[in-house]
Amino acid sequence: MPLALSDAQVDAVVRAAQPLAPADRGAFLEELGRVLADYREIGDGQLYVVIREVQRRHFDPPRNTGWTPHHRSEP
């Protein structure tokens, strides 16, 4: 059964997928769909909680590239 999400909720899902690596987005969306399928109704608050939990499992933070911020020297 397809999920019944509002346009704003779909936008939230799309925004949550953006910081993920392209290769991880499909798995994120599949898991999100499986988790949300357990709810009869999906309110905005519940959606955001589930998005946060599922996104954390699929987010691979950038590795340290050795870049360090430039600090201004005092005059």
Secondary structure, DSSP 8 states (H G I E B T S, - for coil): ------HHHHHHHHHHHTTS-HHHHHHHHHHHHHHHTT-SS--HHHHHHHHHHHHHHH-------S---------
